[in-house]
Amino acid sequence: MPSSRRPSRRRGRRSPLATVVLLALGLVFTGSSYALFTATSAGDAATAASQESIDHGQKLFAANCATCHGMNLEGTEAGPTLLGVGAASVDFQVGTGRMPLANTGPQAPEKPVMFTEEDIQAMADYVASVSPGPGIPEEEYLQTTGDATRGAELFRINCAMCHNVAGAGGALTQGKYAPALHGTSPKHIYEAMTTGPQNMPVFNDANLTPEDKRDIITALKYQEEAPSPGGYELGSLGPVAEGLFAWVFGLGAIVALTVWITARSN
């Protein structure tokens, strides 16, 4: 007669609770590692900048930026948090005059710089000491000694849809725009790629390596300094501007000449 006992559970089967415990341990290990890494990065950034510069930057920040960004960089209704933006974002925004913001609008326009280089560096040091983020680029990546041909190709793939293939800028939606890049310093071009100001996406080192960014800067500066063999370049805005010029001035000249010939014949 067969036994009526139910077969016992197979030995060695993992309990559902064990899976939960393993996941929890994995999350704790990952979080601890990340906290240790960020703490080390913050310590390194604070060590690199003098305490005197950080203190000076904190005073400047409290007097000029804290109203919108909060005394502890936490952000307010009038401005976003600056935790994690790093020194590069401060150097770009303040170094191009976009900050402090004069008035609200679709985006912050470039305007005359209000602070000295020492003051901008001090504010960047302070923000970086509070929370780690992208740093000011090293000088070796700001030289125009890269591969201009490769840089032009990278710019065309990643940037030209907004900034125009010649870096002349272009209009976006809702009153926003991609600014012209002619006359922009290599440092600010690099910082814009690493921090993604306004509507620009962030191109970290996984997207574009520091060498890639140097190549793009090289291509832009080569294009900026190269002469225009075709004469006046019309802002490098492409066939629309050239066609408009030909239509208004070229056709207008033909009409004026026709009227003049008709008047002389009469």
ChimeraX attribute file (.defattr): number of C-alpha atoms within 10 A of each C-alpha:
attribute: neighborCount
match mode: 1-to-1
recipient: residues
	/A:1	3
	/A:2	4
	/A:3	6
	/A:4	6
	/A:5	6
	/A:6	6
	/A:7	7
	/A:8	6
	/A:9	7
	/A:10	7
	/A:11	6
	/A:12	6
	/A:13	7
	/A:14	9
	/A:15	8
	/A:16	8
	/A:17	8
	/A:18	10
	/A:19	11
	/A:20	11
	/A:21	11
	/A:22	11
	/A:23	11
	/A:24	12
	/A:25	12
	/A:26	12
	/A:27	12
	/A:28	12
	/A:29	12
	/A:30	12
	/A:31	12
	/A:32	11
	/A:33	12
	/A:34	12
	/A:35	12
	/A:36	12
	/A:37	12
	/A:38	14
	/A:39	14
	/A:40	13
	/A:41	17
	/A:42	18
	/A:43	16
	/A:44	13
	/A:45	22
	/A:46	20
	/A:47	11
	/A:48	11
	/A:49	17
	/A:50	13
	/A:51	15
	/A:52	12
	/A:53	17
	/A:54	22
	/A:55	15
	/A:56	17
	/A:57	22
	/A:58	22
	/A:59	15
	/A:60	18
	/A:61	24
	/A:62	16
	/A:63	11
	/A:64	14
	/A:65	19
	/A:66	19
	/A:67	14
	/A:68	18
	/A:69	21
	/A:70	19
	/A:71	15
	/A:72	15
	/A:73	21
	/A:74	14
	/A:75	17
	/A:76	14
	/A:77	9
	/A:78	10
	/A:79	16
	/A:80	13
	/A:81	15
	/A:82	20
	/A:83	17
	/A:84	15
	/A:85	20
	/A:86	24
	/A:87	28
	/A:88	26
	/A:89	26
	/A:90	26
	/A:91	25
	/A:92	23
	/A:93	22
	/A:94	25
	/A:95	23
	/A:96	18
	/A:97	19
	/A:98	18
	/A:99	21
	/A:100	16
	/A:101	19
	/A:102	11
	/A:103	8
	/A:104	8
	/A:105	10
	/A:106	11
	/A:107	16
	/A:108	18
	/A:109	17
	/A:110	15
	/A:111	15
	/A:112	11
	/A:113	16
	/A:114	15
	/A:115	14
	/A:116	11
	/A:117	12
	/A:118	12
	/A:119	18
	/A:120	23
	/A:121	23
	/A:122	28
	/A:123	26
	/A:124	28
	/A:125	31
	/A:126	29
	/A:127	27
	/A:128	29
	/A:129	23
	/A:130	19
	/A:131	21
	/A:132	22
	/A:133	23
	/A:134	16
	/A:135	20
	/A:136	21
	/A:137	17
	/A:138	11
	/A:139	9
	/A:140	11
	/A:141	20
	/A:142	22
	/A:143	15
	/A:144	18
	/A:145	13
	/A:146	19
	/A:147	16
	/A:148	20
	/A:149	14
	/A:150	15
	/A:151	21
	/A:152	23
	/A:153	16
	/A:154	18
	/A:155	24
	/A:156	18
	/A:157	11
	/A:158	15
	/A:159	19
	/A:160	19
	/A:161	14
	/A:162	20
	/A:163	21
	/A:164	21
	/A:165	19
	/A:166	21
	/A:167	24
	/A:168	19
	/A:169	21
	/A:170	16
	/A:171	13
	/A:172	12
	/A:173	7
	/A:174	8
	/A:175	9
	/A:176	16
	/A:177	18
	/A:178	20
	/A:179	17
	/A:180	16
	/A:181	19
	/A:182	15
	/A:183	9
	/A:184	14
	/A:185	13
	/A:186	23
	/A:187	19
	/A:188	21
	/A:189	18
	/A:190	23
	/A:191	25
	/A:192	21
	/A:193	18
	/A:194	27
	/A:195	23
	/A:196	15
	/A:197	16
	/A:198	15
	/A:199	12
	/A:200	14
	/A:201	14
	/A:202	15
	/A:203	18
	/A:204	15
	/A:205	13
	/A:206	7
	/A:207	12
	/A:208	17
	/A:209	12
	/A:210	19
	/A:211	16
	/A:212	19
	/A:213	27
	/A:214	25
	/A:215	27
	/A:216	29
	/A:217	29
	/A:218	25
	/A:219	24
	/A:220	26
	/A:221	20
	/A:222	15
	/A:223	16
	/A:224	16
	/A:225	9
	/A:226	9
	/A:227	11
	/A:228	11
	/A:229	7
	/A:230	6
	/A:231	7
	/A:232	9
	/A:233	13
	/A:234	11
	/A:235	13
	/A:236	16
	/A:237	16
	/A:238	14
	/A:239	10
	/A:240	9
	/A:241	14
	/A:242	14
	/A:243	12
	/A:244	11
	/A:245	13
	/A:246	13
	/A:247	12
	/A:248	10
	/A:249	12
	/A:250	13
	/A:251	12
	/A:252	12
	/A:253	13
	/A:254	11
	/A:255	12
	/A:256	12
	/A:257	12
	/A:258	12
	/A:259	12
	/A:260	11
	/A:261	11
	/A:262	10
	/A:263	9
	/A:264	8
	/A:265	7
	/A:266	5
